[in-house]
Amino acid sequence: MNTKISFWLIPSVAYRPFFQEIINSLAQAHDSPRFEPHVTIYSGNYTADESVDELIETAVNNVSVFMLDIEQVGYSDLYTKTLFVQFYPSVILTQISETLRRNSAHPSAYVLNPHLSLIYQHLDEAVQKKLATEVVVPYTQVFFDEVRAISTPEPVRSWEDVEKWQTLSVRKLAP
């Protein structure tokens, strides 16, 4: 049986509370699910005989804590990308994503687009545009220090789908 697994990059403890507060505040204001701040690195289907621990270990071997540069706060009509912080491309992040793809038994067509979603909800474009101007991120860069493997339904379209997420593996990056 195949399982959909997403590999997440998690902000370091210095940045995580800031993003979690925004996510929680927007969730309360717009009746949407709360979730942990993350950047999806790669996503695909996996079989029970594939070790996500080994996949992560290989992908982040010799990778230390690193930062991503913020490009902007944006919005889209995708449920899982309603309002988000967009990051510039990163050589390190691309390397991790491509290593996960290369070592997967069934590589997916996942396209890396580094962003950190702030809310999952269907909102009017006018509301999204307003929120995108109101959310102020006081950083130009965000440091990340952890990679997680999360089992997720395919696709994620509702609060119930978000509640089904399960952490399968956690790997801290070297300081």
C-alpha positions, 0 to 999 in steps of 0.5 A: 500500500502506498502512503503519501509522505511530505518532507518538511523543513521546520523553522528554528526555535527562534522563528517558530513561535512568530509563525505559529502565532500568525497561523493560530491567529489567522486560523481563529479569525477565519475558522481554519485549521492550525498547523505547524509552520513548515516549508515542504521540501518534497512530497510523493508516494511511498511503500511500507518497505521504504525507510523515511528515516534513511531517506531523510538521513541521506538527504541531509547528510552533512547539512547544517542549520541553514537559512532561506531569504524571504521574497514576499508575502503572497496568496493564491487560490490553492487551499494549502497556499491561501496566504504564504511567505515566499522564499527565494530559491536555495541551492541547499534546499534544492539539493535536499529535495533532489536527493529525496527524489533521487532516492525514492523508489517511485519519484514524484513530479513534485516541484519545489516552490519554497514557501511557508503557508500561514493559513489553509482556507478558501477566502475571497481574493480581496480578503487575501490581498488585504491579509497579504498587506497586513501580515508583516514579517520582521525578518529578511531571512529565516533559519531552519534546523529540522526536517520531518516526514509527515504522512498526509492525505492526497490531496489536502482539501479540508480541516479534516485532512489536516487533522490526519497528518502524522509525523513519521520521522524527525531529524535535527540538522547539525548546528 
